């Protein structure tokens, strides 16, 4: 029996209205195509910042591949300088992650997604990741058993996400506190040093979980 995602509180995402990122080189495109056609586990980091987590993850997991996407030019420039093509299993991309995902990722291709300390959007809750229609599309790009790691220092953000996972997305998750000596991102280091309570949700996509985009092919990969 298939499990159907609930859409009671989610607007429909429209990937056809987005434009493909323009900053990708032919080498980047070739690597994106190749990585999705091979069996090596593939991960996506959205909002990679200056790349601290991406570099740590790629170095610690040579048997996995990571596409790390950062939209902000200043942060990406710092990331790009640090990466310097030194890790063959890391691809850092300067682009909007929503457009990148919609136009360049196949269904059922990701083994994991990282959303580490996203902007909490205090004045517009509809821009929070689990309140966005894009979240359904992101789930369609994930394999069964794949996970999303969502971390934040804001308790109400985590609590709201947990409620949405239960009531709207019907997804299992594990909620935990982040250790005081964790240092995955610059934000995490700063928040923990200030004594803030950082938490994460590890969200799992179950077998037979359906979305309305399971058969939607990425435009640039057709």
ChimeraX attribute file (.defattr): number of C-alpha atoms within 10 A of each C-alpha:
attribute: neighborCount
match mode: 1-to-1
recipient: residues
	/A:1	6
	/A:2	8
	/A:3	12
	/A:4	13
	/A:5	15
	/A:6	14
	/A:7	14
	/A:8	9
	/A:9	13
	/A:10	17
	/A:11	12
	/A:12	13
	/A:13	16
	/A:14	11
	/A:15	18
	/A:16	11
	/A:17	9
	/A:18	12
	/A:19	14
	/A:20	18
	/A:21	17
	/A:22	9
	/A:23	10
	/A:24	13
	/A:25	10
	/A:26	9
	/A:27	9
	/A:28	14
	/A:29	13
	/A:30	10
	/A:31	14
	/A:32	16
	/A:33	16
	/A:34	10
	/A:35	17
	/A:36	18
	/A:37	11
	/A:38	10
	/A:39	9
	/A:40	13
	/A:41	16
	/A:42	21
	/A:43	23
	/A:44	23
	/A:45	23
	/A:46	20
	/A:47	24
	/A:48	30
	/A:49	26
	/A:50	22
	/A:51	27
	/A:52	17
	/A:53	19
	/A:54	26
	/A:55	23
	/A:56	13
	/A:57	18
	/A:58	20
	/A:59	16
	/A:60	10
	/A:61	12
	/A:62	13
	/A:63	11
	/A:64	17
	/A:65	22
	/A:66	27
	/A:67	21
	/A:68	27
	/A:69	25
	/A:70	23
	/A:71	17
	/A:72	15
	/A:73	12
	/A:74	11
	/A:75	16
	/A:76	23
	/A:77	16
	/A:78	13
	/A:79	23
	/A:80	16
	/A:81	11
	/A:82	14
	/A:83	18
	/A:84	9
	/A:85	12
	/A:86	10
	/A:87	13
	/A:88	11
	/A:89	20
	/A:90	21
	/A:91	20
	/A:92	22
	/A:93	22
	/A:94	23
	/A:95	23
	/A:96	17
	/A:97	20
	/A:98	20
	/A:99	18
	/A:100	20
	/A:101	23
	/A:102	27
	/A:103	21
	/A:104	20
	/A:105	23
	/A:106	24
	/A:107	22
	/A:108	17
	/A:109	21
	/A:110	25
	/A:111	22
	/A:112	22
	/A:113	25
	/A:114	22
	/A:115	19
	/A:116	23
	/A:117	20
	/A:118	19
	/A:119	13
	/A:120	17
	/A:121	12
	/A:122	10
	/A:123	7
	/A:124	9
	/A:125	14
	/A:126	13
	/A:127	14
	/A:128	17
	/A:129	18
	/A:130	20
	/A:131	19
	/A:132	17
	/A:133	18
	/A:134	21
	/A:135	16
	/A:136	25
	/A:137	23
	/A:138	20
	/A:139	26
	/A:140	25
	/A:141	27
	/A:142	26
	/A:143	19
	/A:144	19
	/A:145	15
	/A:146	23
	/A:147	23
	/A:148	24
	/A:149	17
	/A:150	20
	/A:151	23
	/A:152	24
	/A:153	22
	/A:154	14
	/A:155	14
	/A:156	11
	/A:157	19
	/A:158	20
	/A:159	14
	/A:160	14
	/A:161	20
	/A:162	21
	/A:163	13
	/A:164	16
	/A:165	17
	/A:166	12
	/A:167	13
	/A:168	18
	/A:169	23
	/A:170	17
	/A:171	16
	/A:172	15
	/A:173	18
	/A:174	11
	/A:175	15
	/A:176	12
	/A:177	13
	/A:178	17
	/A:179	11
	/A:180	15
	/A:181	10
	/A:182	11
	/A:183	16
	/A:184	16
	/A:185	19
	/A:186	14
	/A:187	17
	/A:188	22
	/A:189	14
	/A:190	12
	/A:191	16
	/A:192	18
	/A:193	11
	/A:194	9
	/A:195	9
	/A:196	14
	/A:197	15
	/A:198	21
	/A:199	20
	/A:200	22
	/A:201	23
	/A:202	17
	/A:203	21
	/A:204	20
	/A:205	22
	/A:206	16
	/A:207	13
	/A:208	12
	/A:209	19
	/A:210	18
	/A:211	19
	/A:212	15
	/A:213	16
	/A:214	17
	/A:215	12
	/A:216	14
	/A:217	16
	/A:218	18
	/A:219	15
	/A:220	13
	/A:221	12
	/A:222	8
